Amino acid sequence: MNLKDDSYVIYMGTQNFTEKHYKDNEGWLKISARGKEFRMTAEQVLNHLLPALAGIKPNLTIKVEHNKEDN
């Protein structure tokens, strides 16, 4: 089973929007609620996730999906 960071997709959002974060061959990619693509560093991904995980922004929801295929 592949447990590397490129085998996960992270969804973050509220009732009104959802952003998608995942890692491809070039690095981390954010797909905005409007479908725009933004390249991100791992630190930027963490800076988006940590406030929601810490409860500072309680209206944000986080969902993580694992791609079960070996990459």
SERO-4910 file (N, C-alpha, C, O; in steps of 0.05 Angstrom, whole numbers):
BEGIN
 pado doro    nc1    nc2    nc3   cac1   cac2   cac3    cc1    cc2    cc3    oc1    oc2    oc3
  Met    A     17    -24      0      0      0      0     18     25      0     37     27     16
  Asn    A     12     44    -17     27     68    -20     17     89      1     -7     96      0
  Leu    A     34     97     19     26    117     39     41    144     35     42    160     53
  Lys    A     53    148     12     67    173      6     48    195      3     24    191     -2
  Asp    A     57    220      5     40    243      4     26    247    -23      6    260    -25
  Asp    A     37    235    -44     24    238    -70      1    218    -74    -11    217    -96
  Ser    A     -5    202    -54    -28    183    -56    -53    194    -42    -72    179    -38
  Tyr    A    -52    219    -34    -75    231    -19    -86    255    -34    -72    269    -48
  Val    A   -112    259    -31   -125    283    -41   -139    295    -17   -153    282     -2
  Ile    A   -134    321    -13   -145    336     10   -166    355      0   -161    371    -18
  Tyr    A   -190    353     12   -212    372      6   -216    389     30   -218    379     52
  Met    A   -217    415     26   -220    434     47   -241    455     39   -240    465     17
  Gly    A   -260    460     56   -280    480     49   -301    485     70   -298    477     93
  Thr    A   -322    498     62   -345    504     79   -370    493     65   -368    477     46
  Gln    A   -393    502     74   -418    495     60   -419    507     32   -433    496     15
  Asn    A   -405    529     28   -408    544      2   -386    538    -18   -389    544    -42
  Phe    A   -363    527    -10   -342    522    -29   -324    499    -19   -324    492      4
  Thr    A   -310    487    -38   -291    466    -32   -266    469    -49   -269    473    -74
  Glu    A   -243    468    -37   -218    468    -52   -205    441    -51   -209    426    -31
  Lys    A   -191    434    -71   -178    408    -73   -148    412    -74   -138    429    -89
  His    A   -133    396    -58   -104    398    -57    -93    369    -62   -103    350    -50
  Tyr    A    -74    367    -79    -61    341    -84    -33    346    -95    -26    368   -104
  Lys    A    -17    325    -94     11    327   -103     13    311   -129      5    288   -131
  Asp    A     25    324   -150     30    311   -175     60    310   -179     76    314   -160
  Asn    A     69    305   -203     98    302   -209    113    328   -205    137    328   -200
  Glu    A     99    351   -207    113    377   -205    111    389   -177    124    409   -171
  Gly    A     95    378   -159     92    388   -132     63    390   -125     46    377   -137
  Trp    A     57    406   -104     29    409    -95     13    427   -113     23    447   -123
  Leu    A    -12    420   -117    -30    435   -134    -56    440   -119    -67    421   -107
  Lys    A    -66    464   -119    -91    471   -107   -111    477   -130   -104    493   -148
  Ile    A   -134    465   -129   -156    471   -148   -176    487   -132   -188    477   -113
  Ser    A   -180    512   -140   -199    529   -125   -228    521   -130   -233    504   -147
  Ala    A   -246    533   -115   -274    527   -118   -284    535   -146   -304    524   -156
  Arg    A   -270    554   -158   -277    562   -185   -263    547   -207   -266    552   -231
  Gly    A   -246    528   -199   -232    511   -218   -205    521   -227   -192    510   -245
  Lys    A   -195    543   -215   -168    553   -222   -147    537   -208   -151    527   -185
  Glu    A   -124    533   -221   -102    518   -211    -80    536   -200    -73    556   -213
  Phe    A    -70    529   -177    -48    544   -164    -27    524   -154    -34    505   -140
  Arg    A     -2    529   -161     20    514   -150     25    523   -122     24    547   -116
  Met    A     32    504   -104     37    510    -76     61    494    -66     67    473    -77
  Thr    A     74    505    -46     95    489    -32     81    473    -10     58    478     -3
  Ala    A     95    454      0     84    437     23     78    455     47     59    451     61
  Glu    A     95    475     51     90    494     74     64    509     70     50    514     89
  Gln    A     58    518     45     33    532     40      9    514     45    -11    523     55
  Val    A     11    489     37    -11    470     42    -16    467     72    -38    468     81
  Leu    A      6    464     87      3    462    116     -9    488    128    -25    487    146
  Asn    A     -1    511    118    -12    536    128    -42    539    122    -56    553    137
  His    A    -52    525    102    -81    525     97    -95    505    115   -117    510    124
  Leu    A    -82    483    121    -95    461    136    -94    465    166   -114    459    180
  Leu    A    -72    475    177    -68    476    206    -89    492    221    -98    483    242
  Pro    A    -98    516    211   -119    530    226   -145    514    229   -158    516    249
  Ala    A   -152    500    208   -176    484    210   -173    461    229   -191    454    245
  Leu    A   -150    448    228   -144    425    245   -142    434    275   -149    419    293
  Ala    A   -132    458    279   -129    468    306   -155    479    318   -156    485    342
  Gly    A   -175    482    302   -201    492    311   -203    522    311   -222    533    321
  Ile    A   -183    536    300   -183    565    298   -204    574    278   -217    595    282
  Lys    A   -208    559    257   -229    564    238   -249    541    238   -247    523    221
  Pro    A   -267    540    257   -284    517    261   -304    512    238   -315    490    235
  Asn    A   -309    532    221   -328    528    199   -316    514    175   -330    506    157
  Leu    A   -289    510    176   -276    495    154   -277    465    159   -274    456    182
  Thr    A   -283    450    138   -283    421    140   -259    410    124   -252    422    103
  Ile    A   -248    388    133   -226    375    119   -235    346    113   -245    332    131
  Lys    A   -230    338     89   -234    310     81   -210    301     66   -200    315     48
  Val    A   -200    277     73   -176    266     60   -183    239     48   -194    222     61
  Glu    A   -177    236     22   -181    211      8   -155    198      1   -136    212     -7
  His    A   -153    172      4   -129    158     -3   -133    142    -29   -153    128    -33
  Asn    A   -114    146    -48   -114    131    -73   -102    104    -67    -78    102    -61
  Lys    A   -117     83    -68   -107     56    -60    -88     43    -80    -75     23    -74
  Glu    A    -87     55   -104    -69     44   -124    -40     50   -118    -35     72   -107
  Asp    A    -22     32   -124      7     38   -120     16     56   -143     10     51   -166
  Asn    A     30     78   -136     40     97   -156     68     90   -163     80    104   -180
***
